[in-house]
Amino acid sequence: MNTGTYEISGSTLTTRPVFALVPSFIGGHAEQQFSLDGNTLTLTVVNVESADGVQVPAMAAGGRAIYTLERVD
């Protein structure tokens, strides 16, 4: 669980936590590619770095996390 700011540029969402459950992530950032198709939002996490620029090992090894969210009324 984090809270902070975000910015969108094209299809990239960048989040920057002000508070994070993992303290070393405060001041870091996460980059996600997103697409929206009707009520479905797909987020593909492509990079996560701590405040001191250390990349999450899974991301450094080329790993990706994909989240699919669907709006339900």
Predicted model as a PDB file, atoms N, CA, C, CB and O in Angstrom, pLDDT in the B-factor column:
MODEL        1                                                                  
ATOM      1  N   MET A   1       0.849  -1.162   0.000  1.00 74.00           N  
ATOM      2  CA  MET A   1       0.000   0.000   0.000  1.00 74.00           C  
ATOM      3  C   MET A   1       0.897   1.227   0.000  1.00 74.00           C  
ATOM      4  CB  MET A   1      -0.967  -0.003   1.214  1.00 74.00           C  
ATOM      5  O   MET A   1       1.745   1.397   0.876  1.00 74.00           O  
ATOM      6  N   ASN A   2       0.696   2.071  -0.990  1.00 85.00           N  
ATOM      7  CA  ASN A   2       1.462   3.305  -1.119  1.00 85.00           C  
ATOM      8  C   ASN A   2       0.497   4.473  -1.324  1.00 85.00           C  
ATOM      9  CB  ASN A   2       2.479   3.211  -2.295  1.00 85.00           C  
ATOM     10  O   ASN A   2      -0.662   4.289  -1.693  1.00 85.00           O  
ATOM     11  N   THR A   3       1.002   5.656  -1.080  1.00 92.00           N  
ATOM     12  CA  THR A   3       0.275   6.866  -1.436  1.00 92.00           C  
ATOM     13  C   THR A   3       1.306   7.851  -1.963  1.00 92.00           C  
ATOM     14  CB  THR A   3      -0.528   7.458  -0.209  1.00 92.00           C  
ATOM     15  O   THR A   3       2.454   7.855  -1.518  1.00 92.00           O  
ATOM     16  N   GLY A   4       0.898   8.683  -2.906  1.00 95.00           N  
ATOM     17  CA  GLY A   4       1.840   9.635  -3.480  1.00 95.00           C  
ATOM     18  C   GLY A   4       1.267  10.318  -4.692  1.00 95.00           C  
ATOM     19  O   GLY A   4       0.083  10.652  -4.731  1.00 95.00           O  
ATOM     20  N   THR A   5       2.121  10.529  -5.695  1.00 95.00           N  
ATOM     21  CA  THR A   5       1.705  11.243  -6.895  1.00 95.00           C  
ATOM     22  C   THR A   5       1.859  10.340  -8.111  1.00 95.00           C  
ATOM     23  CB  THR A   5       2.523  12.538  -7.075  1.00 95.00           C  
ATOM     24  O   THR A   5       2.501   9.291  -8.056  1.00 95.00           O  
ATOM     25  N   TYR A   6       1.258  10.774  -9.198  1.00 96.00           N  
ATOM     26  CA  TYR A   6       1.404  10.036 -10.455  1.00 96.00           C  
ATOM     27  C   TYR A   6       1.403  11.011 -11.615  1.00 96.00           C  
ATOM     28  CB  TYR A   6       0.275   8.991 -10.625  1.00 96.00           C  
ATOM     29  O   TYR A   6       0.932  12.141 -11.494  1.00 96.00           O  
ATOM     30  N   GLU A   7       1.935  10.561 -12.741  1.00 97.00           N  
ATOM     31  CA  GLU A   7       1.864  11.335 -13.969  1.00 97.00           C  
ATOM     32  C   GLU A   7       1.640  10.361 -15.117  1.00 97.00           C  
ATOM     33  CB  GLU A   7       3.160  12.187 -14.188  1.00 97.00           C  
ATOM     34  O   GLU A   7       2.067   9.207 -15.069  1.00 97.00           O  
ATOM     35  N   ILE A   8       0.963  10.847 -16.143  1.00 97.00           N  
ATOM     36  CA  ILE A   8       0.682  10.049 -17.324  1.00 97.00           C  
ATOM     37  C   ILE A   8       1.305  10.748 -18.515  1.00 97.00           C  
ATOM     38  CB  ILE A   8      -0.849   9.841 -17.527  1.00 97.00           C  
ATOM     39  O   ILE A   8       1.126  11.950 -18.709  1.00 97.00           O  
ATOM     40  N   SER A   9       2.038   9.987 -19.309  1.00 97.00           N  
ATOM     41  CA  SER A   9       2.636  10.490 -20.536  1.00 97.00           C  
ATOM     42  C   SER A   9       2.408   9.432 -21.609  1.00 97.00           C  
ATOM     43  CB  SER A   9       4.169  10.810 -20.351  1.00 97.00           C  
ATOM     44  O   SER A   9       2.993   8.350 -21.557  1.00 97.00           O  
ATOM     45  N   GLY A  10       1.561   9.747 -22.576  1.00 97.00           N  
ATOM     46  CA  GLY A  10       1.202   8.745 -23.579  1.00 97.00           C  
ATOM     47  C   GLY A  10       0.513   7.580 -22.916  1.00 97.00           C  
ATOM     48  O   GLY A  10      -0.527   7.758 -22.281  1.00 97.00           O  
ATOM     49  N   SER A  11       1.073   6.385 -23.049  1.00 97.00           N  
ATOM     50  CA  SER A  11       0.483   5.200 -22.408  1.00 97.00           C  
ATOM     51  C   SER A  11       1.326   4.721 -21.231  1.00 97.00           C  
ATOM     52  CB  SER A  11       0.326   4.066 -23.428  1.00 97.00           C  
ATOM     53  O   SER A  11       1.264   3.554 -20.845  1.00 97.00           O  
ATOM     54  N   THR A  12       2.127   5.648 -20.656  1.00 97.00           N  
ATOM     55  CA  THR A  12       2.957   5.306 -19.487  1.00 97.00           C  
ATOM     56  C   THR A  12       2.445   6.011 -18.241  1.00 97.00           C  
ATOM     57  CB  THR A  12       4.435   5.681 -19.736  1.00 97.00           C  
ATOM     58  O   THR A  12       2.256   7.227 -18.238  1.00 97.00           O  
ATOM     59  N   LEU A  13       2.224   5.246 -17.193  1.00 96.00           N  
ATOM     60  CA  LEU A  13       1.828   5.766 -15.885  1.00 96.00           C  
ATOM     61  C   LEU A  13       3.038   5.635 -14.972  1.00 96.00           C  
ATOM     62  CB  LEU A  13       0.572   4.998 -15.299  1.00 96.00           C  
ATOM     63  O   LEU A  13       3.563   4.537 -14.784  1.00 96.00           O  
ATOM     64  N   THR A  14       3.484   6.764 -14.400  1.00 97.00           N  
ATOM     65  CA  THR A  14       4.593   6.745 -13.453  1.00 97.00           C  
ATOM     66  C   THR A  14       4.071   7.155 -12.085  1.00 97.00           C  
ATOM     67  CB  THR A  14       5.746   7.685 -13.915  1.00 97.00           C  
ATOM     68  O   THR A  14       3.473   8.220 -11.936  1.00 97.00           O  
ATOM     69  N   THR A  15       4.298   6.307 -11.086  1.00 94.00           N  
ATOM     70  CA  THR A  15       3.880   6.617  -9.718  1.00 94.00           C  
ATOM     71  C   THR A  15       5.112   6.889  -8.870  1.00 94.00           C  
ATOM     72  CB  THR A  15       3.040   5.457  -9.111  1.00 94.00           C  
ATOM     73  O   THR A  15       6.153   6.255  -9.039  1.00 94.00           O  
ATOM     74  N   ARG A  16       4.975   7.849  -7.947  1.00 94.00           N  
ATOM     75  CA  ARG A  16       6.067   8.223  -7.049  1.00 94.00           C  
ATOM     76  C   ARG A  16       5.491   8.269  -5.626  1.00 94.00           C  
ATOM     77  CB  ARG A  16       6.714   9.616  -7.463  1.00 94.00           C  
ATOM     78  O   ARG A  16       4.732   9.180  -5.296  1.00 94.00           O  
ATOM     79  N   PRO A  17       5.848   7.295  -4.789  1.00 93.00           N  
ATOM     80  CA  PRO A  17       5.276   7.237  -3.455  1.00 93.00           C  
ATOM     81  C   PRO A  17       5.846   8.292  -2.499  1.00 93.00           C  
ATOM     82  CB  PRO A  17       5.494   5.872  -2.882  1.00 93.00           C  
ATOM     83  O   PRO A  17       7.043   8.575  -2.495  1.00 93.00           O  
ATOM     84  N   VAL A  18       4.962   8.850  -1.708  1.00 93.00           N  
ATOM     85  CA  VAL A  18       5.333   9.735  -0.607  1.00 93.00           C  
ATOM     86  C   VAL A  18       5.346   8.916   0.686  1.00 93.00           C  
ATOM     87  CB  VAL A  18       4.343  10.951  -0.497  1.00 93.00           C  
ATOM     88  O   VAL A  18       6.121   9.196   1.601  1.00 93.00           O  
ATOM     89  N   PHE A  19       4.484   7.905   0.747  1.00 92.00           N  
ATOM     90  CA  PHE A  19       4.441   6.940   1.848  1.00 92.00           C  
ATOM     91  C   PHE A  19       4.389   5.560   1.225  1.00 92.00           C  
ATOM     92  CB  PHE A  19       3.208   7.187   2.806  1.00 92.00           C  
ATOM     93  O   PHE A  19       3.649   5.342   0.265  1.00 92.00           O  
ATOM     94  N   ALA A  20       5.162   4.627   1.754  1.00 89.00           N  
ATOM     95  CA  ALA A  20       5.158   3.263   1.235  1.00 89.00           C  
ATOM     96  C   ALA A  20       5.414   2.285   2.379  1.00 89.00           C  
ATOM     97  CB  ALA A  20       6.221   3.090   0.116  1.00 89.00           C  
ATOM     98  O   ALA A  20       6.114   2.602   3.340  1.00 89.00           O  
ATOM     99  N   LEU A  21       4.839   1.104   2.257  1.00 87.00           N  
ATOM    100  CA  LEU A  21       5.085   0.073   3.268  1.00 87.00           C  
ATOM    101  C   LEU A  21       6.530  -0.381   3.251  1.00 87.00           C  
ATOM    102  CB  LEU A  21       4.165  -1.122   3.047  1.00 87.00           C  
ATOM    103  O   LEU A  21       7.050  -0.833   4.272  1.00 87.00           O  
ATOM    104  N   VAL A  22       7.192  -0.268   2.099  1.00 84.00           N  
ATOM    105  CA  VAL A  22       8.625  -0.568   1.994  1.00 84.00           C  
ATOM    106  C   VAL A  22       9.342   0.778   2.007  1.00 84.00           C  
ATOM    107  CB  VAL A  22       8.972  -1.410   0.677  1.00 84.00           C  
ATOM    108  O   VAL A  22       9.334   1.483   0.998  1.00 84.00           O  
ATOM    109  N   PRO A  23       9.962   1.151   3.129  1.00 85.00           N  
ATOM    110  CA  PRO A  23      10.551   2.487   3.265  1.00 85.00           C  
ATOM    111  C   PRO A  23      11.539   2.886   2.172  1.00 85.00           C  
ATOM    112  CB  PRO A  23      11.233   2.576   4.565  1.00 85.00           C  
ATOM    113  O   PRO A  23      11.611   4.065   1.824  1.00 85.00           O  
ATOM    114  N   SER A  24      12.299   1.944   1.620  1.00 83.00           N  
ATOM    115  CA  SER A  24      13.280   2.303   0.593  1.00 83.00           C  
ATOM    116  C   SER A  24      12.628   2.719  -0.722  1.00 83.00           C  
ATOM    117  CB  SER A  24      14.217   1.141   0.347  1.00 83.00           C  
ATOM    118  O   SER A  24      13.291   3.272  -1.599  1.00 83.00           O  
ATOM    119  N   PHE A  25      11.336   2.454  -0.859  1.00 87.00           N  
ATOM    120  CA  PHE A  25      10.619   2.850  -2.075  1.00 87.00           C  
ATOM    121  C   PHE A  25      10.186   4.319  -2.020  1.00 87.00           C  
ATOM    122  CB  PHE A  25       9.392   1.951  -2.279  1.00 87.00           C  
ATOM    123  O   PHE A  25       9.893   4.907  -3.061  1.00 87.00           O  
ATOM    124  N   ILE A  26      10.143   4.915  -0.842  1.00 90.00           N  
ATOM    125  CA  ILE A  26       9.776   6.330  -0.720  1.00 90.00           C  
ATOM    126  C   ILE A  26      10.833   7.139  -1.456  1.00 90.00           C  
ATOM    127  CB  ILE A  26       9.661   6.778   0.793  1.00 90.00           C  
ATOM    128  O   ILE A  26      12.023   7.048  -1.154  1.00 90.00           O  
ATOM    129  N   GLY A  27      10.391   7.923  -2.416  1.00 91.00           N  
ATOM    130  CA  GLY A  27      11.309   8.685  -3.255  1.00 91.00           C  
ATOM    131  C   GLY A  27      11.695   7.947  -4.530  1.00 91.00           C  
ATOM    132  O   GLY A  27      12.354   8.519  -5.399  1.00 91.00           O  
ATOM    133  N   GLY A  28      11.299   6.696  -4.653  1.00 93.00           N  
ATOM    134  CA  GLY A  28      11.539   5.925  -5.870  1.00 93.00           C  
ATOM    135  C   GLY A  28      10.404   6.115  -6.853  1.00 93.00           C  
ATOM    136  O   GLY A  28       9.658   7.090  -6.766  1.00 93.00           O  
ATOM    137  N   HIS A  29      10.270   5.196  -7.780  1.00 94.00           N  
ATOM    138  CA  HIS A  29       9.162   5.293  -8.733  1.00 94.00           C  
ATOM    139  C   HIS A  29       8.875   3.932  -9.363  1.00 94.00           C  
ATOM    140  CB  HIS A  29       9.480   6.332  -9.829  1.00 94.00           C  
ATOM    141  O   HIS A  29       9.693   3.014  -9.318  1.00 94.00           O  
ATOM    142  N   ALA A  30       7.693   3.839  -9.948  1.00 93.00           N  
ATOM    143  CA  ALA A  30       7.290   2.657 -10.709  1.00 93.00           C  
ATOM    144  C   ALA A  30       6.726   3.138 -12.038  1.00 93.00           C  
ATOM    145  CB  ALA A  30       6.239   1.787  -9.923  1.00 93.00           C  
ATOM    146  O   ALA A  30       6.000   4.131 -12.094  1.00 93.00           O  
ATOM    147  N   GLU A  31       7.067   2.425 -13.105  1.00 95.00           N  
ATOM    148  CA  GLU A  31       6.550   2.751 -14.432  1.00 95.00           C  
ATOM    149  C   GLU A  31       5.708   1.595 -14.928  1.00 95.00           C  
ATOM    150  CB  GLU A  31       7.700   3.060 -15.426  1.00 95.00           C  
ATOM    151  O   GLU A  31       6.102   0.431 -14.848  1.00 95.00           O  
ATOM    152  N   GLN A  32       4.527   1.946 -15.448  1.00 96.00           N  
ATOM    153  CA  GLN A  32       3.612   0.946 -15.962  1.00 96.00           C  
ATOM    154  C   GLN A  32       3.082   1.401 -17.306  1.00 96.00           C  
ATOM    155  CB  GLN A  32       2.460   0.691 -14.976  1.00 96.00           C  
ATOM    156  O   GLN A  32       2.759   2.575 -17.488  1.00 96.00           O  
ATOM    157  N   GLN A  33       2.994   0.478 -18.245  1.00 97.00           N  
ATOM    158  CA  GLN A  33       2.326   0.742 -19.511  1.00 97.00           C  
ATOM    159  C   GLN A  33       0.861   0.397 -19.292  1.00 97.00           C  
ATOM    160  CB  GLN A  33       2.960  -0.087 -20.709  1.00 97.00           C  
ATOM    161  O   GLN A  33       0.551  -0.589 -18.623  1.00 97.00           O  
ATOM    162  N   PHE A  34      -0.042   1.199 -19.848  1.00 97.00           N  
ATOM    163  CA  PHE A  34      -1.452   0.897 -19.648  1.00 97.00           C  
ATOM    164  C   PHE A  34      -2.216   0.959 -20.953  1.00 97.00           C  
ATOM    165  CB  PHE A  34      -2.063   1.854 -18.643  1.00 97.00           C  
ATOM    166  O   PHE A  34      -1.835   1.649 -21.899  1.00 97.00           O  
ATOM    167  N   SER A  35      -3.321   0.205 -20.971  1.00 97.00           N  
ATOM    168  CA  SER A  35      -4.263   0.274 -22.089  1.00 97.00           C  
ATOM    169  C   SER A  35      -5.664   0.152 -21.509  1.00 97.00           C  
ATOM    170  CB  SER A  35      -3.984  -0.852 -23.161  1.00 97.00           C  
ATOM    171  O   SER A  35      -5.892  -0.537 -20.514  1.00 97.00           O  
ATOM    172  N   LEU A  36      -6.578   0.830 -22.149  1.00 95.00           N  
ATOM    173  CA  LEU A  36      -7.976   0.820 -21.717  1.00 95.00           C  
ATOM    174  C   LEU A  36      -8.817   0.353 -22.886  1.00 95.00           C  
ATOM    175  CB  LEU A  36      -8.441   2.230 -21.215  1.00 95.00           C  
ATOM    176  O   LEU A  36      -8.764   0.931 -23.972  1.00 95.00           O  
ATOM    177  N   ASP A  37      -9.596  -0.701 -22.660  1.00 97.00           N  
ATOM    178  CA  ASP A  37     -10.476  -1.253 -23.680  1.00 97.00           C  
ATOM    179  C   ASP A  37     -11.848  -1.434 -23.062  1.00 97.00           C  
ATOM    180  CB  ASP A  37      -9.928  -2.601 -24.244  1.00 97.00           C  
ATOM    181  O   ASP A  37     -12.099  -2.410 -22.355  1.00 97.00           O  
ATOM    182  N   GLY A  38     -12.735  -0.485 -23.333  1.00 96.00           N  
ATOM    183  CA  GLY A  38     -14.061  -0.525 -22.716  1.00 96.00           C  
ATOM    184  C   GLY A  38     -13.944  -0.362 -21.214  1.00 96.00           C  
ATOM    185  O   GLY A  38     -13.440   0.655 -20.738  1.00 96.00           O  
ATOM    186  N   ASN A  39     -14.403  -1.350 -20.460  1.00 97.00           N  
ATOM    187  CA  ASN A  39     -14.341  -1.316 -18.996  1.00 97.00           C  
ATOM    188  C   ASN A  39     -13.115  -2.036 -18.436  1.00 97.00           C  
ATOM    189  CB  ASN A  39     -15.592  -1.933 -18.418  1.00 97.00           C  
ATOM    190  O   ASN A  39     -13.030  -2.258 -17.228  1.00 97.00           O  
ATOM    191  N   THR A  40     -12.167  -2.402 -19.298  1.00 98.00           N  
ATOM    192  CA  THR A  40     -11.004  -3.158 -18.847  1.00 98.00           C  
ATOM    193  C   THR A  40      -9.740  -2.316 -18.948  1.00 98.00           C  
ATOM    194  CB  THR A  40     -10.850  -4.444 -19.665  1.00 98.00           C  
ATOM    195  O   THR A  40      -9.403  -1.803 -20.016  1.00 98.00           O  
ATOM    196  N   LEU A  41      -9.047  -2.181 -17.826  1.00 97.00           N  
ATOM    197  CA  LEU A  41      -7.777  -1.473 -17.749  1.00 97.00           C  
ATOM    198  C   LEU A  41      -6.684  -2.517 -17.532  1.00 97.00           C  
ATOM    199  CB  LEU A  41      -7.784  -0.396 -16.599  1.00 97.00           C  
ATOM    200  O   LEU A  41      -6.757  -3.317 -16.599  1.00 97.00           O  
ATOM    201  N   THR A  42      -5.683  -2.505 -18.389  1.00 98.00           N  
ATOM    202  CA  THR A  42      -4.557  -3.415 -18.243  1.00 98.00           C  
ATOM    203  C   THR A  42      -3.310  -2.607 -17.922  1.00 98.00           C  
ATOM    204  CB  THR A  42      -4.354  -4.264 -19.526  1.00 98.00           C  
ATOM    205  O   THR A  42      -2.959  -1.677 -18.649  1.00 98.00           O  
ATOM    206  N   LEU A  43      -2.641  -2.966 -16.827  1.00 96.00           N  
ATOM    207  CA  LEU A  43      -1.404  -2.323 -16.401  1.00 96.00           C  
ATOM    208  C   LEU A  43      -0.281  -3.344 -16.489  1.00 96.00           C  
ATOM    209  CB  LEU A  43      -1.528  -1.748 -14.955  1.00 96.00           C  
ATOM    210  O   LEU A  43      -0.390  -4.439 -15.938  1.00 96.00           O  
ATOM    211  N   THR A  44       0.794  -2.990 -17.176  1.00 96.00           N  
ATOM    212  CA  THR A  44       1.979  -3.843 -17.256  1.00 96.00           C  
ATOM    213  C   THR A  44       3.120  -3.100 -16.576  1.00 96.00           C  
ATOM    214  CB  THR A  44       2.338  -4.207 -18.748  1.00 96.00           C  
ATOM    215  O   THR A  44       3.591  -2.082 -17.082  1.00 96.00           O  
ATOM    216  N   VAL A  45       3.563  -3.609 -15.431  1.00 94.00           N  
ATOM    217  CA  VAL A  45       4.644  -2.975 -14.680  1.00 94.00           C  
ATOM    218  C   VAL A  45       5.949  -3.292 -15.404  1.00 94.00           C  
ATOM    219  CB  VAL A  45       4.680  -3.471 -13.181  1.00 94.00           C  
ATOM    220  O   VAL A  45       6.300  -4.459 -15.578  1.00 94.00           O  
ATOM    221  N   VAL A  46       6.669  -2.244 -15.827  1.00 93.00           N  
ATOM    222  CA  VAL A  46       7.900  -2.448 -16.592  1.00 93.00           C  
ATOM    223  C   VAL A  46       9.152  -2.029 -15.835  1.00 93.00           C  
ATOM    224  CB  VAL A  46       7.826  -1.689 -17.884  1.00 93.00           C  
ATOM    225  O   VAL A  46      10.255  -2.431 -16.205  1.00 93.00           O  
ATOM    226  N   ASN A  47       9.004  -1.228 -14.781  1.00 92.00           N  
ATOM    227  CA  ASN A  47      10.172  -0.816 -14.008  1.00 92.00           C  
ATOM    228  C   ASN A  47       9.745  -0.358 -12.620  1.00 92.00           C  
ATOM    229  CB  ASN A  47      10.941   0.307 -14.733  1.00 92.00           C  
ATOM    230  O   ASN A  47       8.750   0.352 -12.472  1.00 92.00           O  
ATOM    231  N   VAL A  48      10.501  -0.765 -11.609  1.00 92.00           N  
ATOM    232  CA  VAL A  48      10.302  -0.309 -10.234  1.00 92.00           C  
ATOM    233  C   VAL A  48      11.683  -0.054  -9.648  1.00 92.00           C  
ATOM    234  CB  VAL A  48       9.490  -1.363  -9.373  1.00 92.00           C  
ATOM    235  O   VAL A  48      12.535  -0.943  -9.642  1.00 92.00           O  
ATOM    236  N   GLU A  49      11.903   1.162  -9.154  1.00 92.00           N  
ATOM    237  CA  GLU A  49      13.196   1.518  -8.576  1.00 92.00           C  
ATOM    238  C   GLU A  49      13.022   2.156  -7.214  1.00 92.00           C  
ATOM    239  CB  GLU A  49      13.957   2.460  -9.502  1.00 92.00           C  
ATOM    240  O   GLU A  49      12.068   2.898  -6.980  1.00 92.00           O  
ATOM    241  N   SER A  50      13.952   1.864  -6.314  1.00 90.00           N  
ATOM    242  CA  SER A  50      13.964   2.486  -4.989  1.00 90.00           C  
ATOM    243  C   SER A  50      14.503   3.909  -5.115  1.00 90.00           C  
ATOM    244  CB  SER A  50      14.825   1.653  -3.983  1.00 90.00           C  
ATOM    245  O   SER A  50      14.921   4.328  -6.195  1.00 90.00           O  
ATOM    246  N   ALA A  51      14.489   4.638  -4.025  1.00 89.00           N  
ATOM    247  CA  ALA A  51      14.940   6.031  -4.021  1.00 89.00           C  
ATOM    248  C   ALA A  51      16.395   6.162  -4.437  1.00 89.00           C  
ATOM    249  CB  ALA A  51      14.748   6.640  -2.648  1.00 89.00           C  
ATOM    250  O   ALA A  51      16.781   7.177  -5.017  1.00 89.00           O  
ATOM    251  N   ASP A  52      17.210   5.151  -4.150  1.00 90.00           N  
ATOM    252  CA  ASP A  52      18.626   5.231  -4.516  1.00 90.00           C  
ATOM    253  C   ASP A  52      18.929   4.615  -5.881  1.00 90.00           C  
ATOM    254  CB  ASP A  52      19.463   4.548  -3.463  1.00 90.00           C  
ATOM    255  O   ASP A  52      20.086   4.362  -6.216  1.00 90.00           O  
ATOM    256  N   GLY A  53      17.865   4.376  -6.671  1.00 89.00           N  
ATOM    257  CA  GLY A  53      18.041   3.912  -8.042  1.00 89.00           C  
ATOM    258  C   GLY A  53      18.233   2.425  -8.224  1.00 89.00           C  
ATOM    259  O   GLY A  53      18.566   1.977  -9.321  1.00 89.00           O  
ATOM    260  N   VAL A  54      18.031   1.641  -7.164  1.00 90.00           N  
ATOM    261  CA  VAL A  54      18.171   0.191  -7.273  1.00 90.00           C  
ATOM    262  C   VAL A  54      16.888  -0.385  -7.860  1.00 90.00           C  
ATOM    263  CB  VAL A  54      18.484  -0.452  -5.886  1.00 90.00           C  
ATOM    264  O   VAL A  54      15.797  -0.185  -7.325  1.00 90.00           O  
ATOM    265  N   GLN A  55      17.037  -1.093  -8.956  1.00 90.00           N  
ATOM    266  CA  GLN A  55      15.892  -1.688  -9.626  1.00 90.00           C  
ATOM    267  C   GLN A  55      15.480  -2.986  -8.931  1.00 90.00           C  
ATOM    268  CB  GLN A  55      16.211  -1.948 -11.106  1.00 90.00           C  
ATOM    269  O   GLN A  55      16.331  -3.764  -8.499  1.00 90.00           O  
ATOM    270  N   VAL A  56      14.177  -3.211  -8.827  1.00 87.00           N  
ATOM    271  CA  VAL A  56      13.669  -4.460  -8.252  1.00 87.00           C  
ATOM    272  C   VAL A  56      14.260  -5.612  -9.065  1.00 87.00           C  
ATOM    273  CB  VAL A  56      12.084  -4.503  -8.257  1.00 87.00           C  
ATOM    274  O   VAL A  56      14.206  -5.582 -10.294  1.00 87.00           O  
ATOM    275  N   PRO A  57      14.829  -6.634  -8.399  1.00 87.00           N  
ATOM    276  CA  PRO A  57      15.506  -7.717  -9.112  1.00 87.00           C  
ATOM    277  C   PRO A  57      14.676  -8.366 -10.225  1.00 87.00           C  
ATOM    278  CB  PRO A  57      15.906  -8.765  -8.137  1.00 87.00           C  
ATOM    279  O   PRO A  57      15.214  -8.660 -11.292  1.00 87.00           O  
ATOM    280  N   ALA A  58      13.396  -8.591 -10.000  1.00 86.00           N  
ATOM    281  CA  ALA A  58      12.564  -9.218 -11.037  1.00 86.00           C  
ATOM    282  C   ALA A  58      12.488  -8.341 -12.287  1.00 86.00           C  
ATOM    283  CB  ALA A  58      11.146  -9.488 -10.498  1.00 86.00           C  
ATOM    284  O   ALA A  58      12.474  -8.858 -13.404  1.00 86.00           O  
ATOM    285  N   MET A  59      12.440  -7.031 -12.108  1.00 85.00           N  
ATOM    286  CA  MET A  59      12.392  -6.108 -13.245  1.00 85.00           C  
ATOM    287  C   MET A  59      13.754  -6.068 -13.950  1.00 85.00           C  
ATOM    288  CB  MET A  59      11.981  -4.682 -12.775  1.00 85.00           C  
ATOM    289  O   MET A  59      13.819  -6.033 -15.178  1.00 85.00           O  
ATOM    290  N   ALA A  60      14.828  -6.075 -13.174  1.00 85.00           N  
ATOM    291  CA  ALA A  60      16.169  -6.060 -13.747  1.00 85.00           C  
ATOM    292  C   ALA A  60      16.420  -7.306 -14.596  1.00 85.00           C  
ATOM    293  CB  ALA A  60      17.219  -5.959 -12.637  1.00 85.00           C  
ATOM    294  O   ALA A  60      17.187  -7.259 -15.557  1.00 85.00           O  
ATOM    295  N   ALA A  61      15.779  -8.413 -14.244  1.00 88.00           N  
ATOM    296  CA  ALA A  61      15.936  -9.669 -14.988  1.00 88.00           C  
ATOM    297  C   ALA A  61      14.975  -9.756 -16.170  1.00 88.00           C  
ATOM    298  CB  ALA A  61      15.718 -10.859 -14.059  1.00 88.00           C  
ATOM    299  O   ALA A  61      14.898 -10.792 -16.831  1.00 88.00           O  
ATOM    300  N   GLY A  62      14.236  -8.667 -16.442  1.00 88.00           N  
ATOM    301  CA  GLY A  62      13.316  -8.662 -17.573  1.00 88.00           C  
ATOM    302  C   GLY A  62      11.905  -9.095 -17.237  1.00 88.00           C  
ATOM    303  O   GLY A  62      11.070  -9.232 -18.131  1.00 88.00           O  
ATOM    304  N   GLY A  63      11.623  -9.314 -15.953  1.00 88.00           N  
ATOM    305  CA  GLY A  63      10.292  -9.735 -15.537  1.00 88.00           C  
ATOM    306  C   GLY A  63       9.272  -8.612 -15.665  1.00 88.00           C  
ATOM    307  O   GLY A  63       9.630  -7.435 -15.674  1.00 88.00           O  
ATOM    308  N   ARG A  64       8.036  -8.974 -15.760  1.00 91.00           N  
ATOM    309  CA  ARG A  64       6.937  -8.018 -15.853  1.00 91.00           C  
ATOM    310  C   ARG A  64       5.785  -8.522 -14.995  1.00 91.00           C  
ATOM    311  CB  ARG A  64       6.486  -7.814 -17.334  1.00 91.00           C  
ATOM    312  O   ARG A  64       5.610  -9.726 -14.809  1.00 91.00           O  
ATOM    313  N   ALA A  65       5.015  -7.595 -14.485  1.00 92.00           N  
ATOM    314  CA  ALA A  65       3.779  -7.949 -13.776  1.00 92.00           C  
ATOM    315  C   ALA A  65       2.640  -7.331 -14.570  1.00 92.00           C  
ATOM    316  CB  ALA A  65       3.785  -7.443 -12.264  1.00 92.00           C  
ATOM    317  O   ALA A  65       2.709  -6.162 -14.949  1.00 92.00           O  
ATOM    318  N   ILE A  66       1.606  -8.099 -14.822  1.00 96.00           N  
ATOM    319  CA  ILE A  66       0.462  -7.611 -15.582  1.00 96.00           C  
ATOM    320  C   ILE A  66      -0.780  -7.707 -14.709  1.00 96.00           C  
ATOM    321  CB  ILE A  66       0.278  -8.413 -16.902  1.00 96.00           C  
ATOM    322  O   ILE A  66      -1.095  -8.765 -14.163  1.00 96.00           O  
ATOM    323  N   TYR A  67      -1.480  -6.580 -14.588  1.00 95.00           N  
ATOM    324  CA  TYR A  67      -2.721  -6.506 -13.819  1.00 95.00           C  
ATOM    325  C   TYR A  67      -3.847  -6.150 -14.768  1.00 95.00           C  
ATOM    326  CB  TYR A  67      -2.617  -5.465 -12.660  1.00 95.00           C  
ATOM    327  O   TYR A  67      -3.726  -5.214 -15.558  1.00 95.00           O  
ATOM    328  N   THR A  68      -4.936  -6.889 -14.695  1.00 98.00           N  
ATOM    329  CA  THR A  68      -6.112  -6.610 -15.495  1.00 98.00           C  
ATOM    330  C   THR A  68      -7.248  -6.249 -14.545  1.00 98.00           C  
ATOM    331  CB  THR A  68      -6.489  -7.827 -16.400  1.00 98.00           C  
ATOM    332  O   THR A  68      -7.648  -7.054 -13.704  1.00 98.00           O  
ATOM    333  N   LEU A  69      -7.755  -5.043 -14.687  1.00 96.00           N  
ATOM    334  CA  LEU A  69      -8.820  -4.550 -13.815  1.00 96.00           C  
ATOM    335  C   LEU A  69     -10.064  -4.295 -14.645  1.00 96.00           C  
ATOM    336  CB  LEU A  69      -8.384  -3.260 -13.070  1.00 96.00           C  
ATOM    337  O   LEU A  69      -9.981  -3.730 -15.735  1.00 96.00           O  
ATOM    338  N   GLU A  70     -11.213  -4.709 -14.138  1.00 97.00           N  
ATOM    339  CA  GLU A  70     -12.458  -4.500 -14.863  1.00 97.00           C  
ATOM    340  C   GLU A  70     -13.432  -3.706 -14.021  1.00 97.00           C  
ATOM    341  CB  GLU A  70     -13.076  -5.832 -15.273  1.00 97.00           C  
ATOM    342  O   GLU A  70     -13.669  -4.023 -12.856  1.00 97.00           O  
ATOM    343  N   ARG A  71     -13.993  -2.673 -14.618  1.00 95.00           N  
ATOM    344  CA  ARG A  71     -14.990  -1.857 -13.938  1.00 95.00           C  
ATOM    345  C   ARG A  71     -16.280  -2.641 -13.820  1.00 95.00           C  
ATOM    346  CB  ARG A  71     -15.227  -0.526 -14.684  1.00 95.00           C  
ATOM    347  O   ARG A  71     -16.778  -3.206 -14.794  1.00 95.00           O  
ATOM    348  N   VAL A  72     -16.819  -2.664 -12.592  1.00 95.00           N  
ATOM    349  CA  VAL A  72     -18.074  -3.352 -12.324  1.00 95.00           C  
ATOM    350  C   VAL A  72     -19.027  -2.338 -11.736  1.00 95.00           C  
ATOM    351  CB  VAL A  72     -17.879  -4.572 -11.366  1.00 95.00           C  
ATOM    352  O   VAL A  72     -18.716  -1.694 -10.734  1.00 95.00           O  
ATOM    353  N   ASP A  73     -20.178  -2.193 -12.348  1.00 88.00           N  
ATOM    354  CA  ASP A  73     -21.185  -1.247 -11.830  1.00 88.00           C  
ATOM    355  C   ASP A  73     -22.053  -1.898 -10.798  1.00 88.00           C  
ATOM    356  CB  ASP A  73     -22.055  -0.701 -12.955  1.00 88.00           C  
ATOM    357  O   ASP A  73     -22.952  -1.258 -10.253  1.00 88.00           O  
TER     358      ASP A  73                                                      
ENDMDL                                                                          
END                                                                             
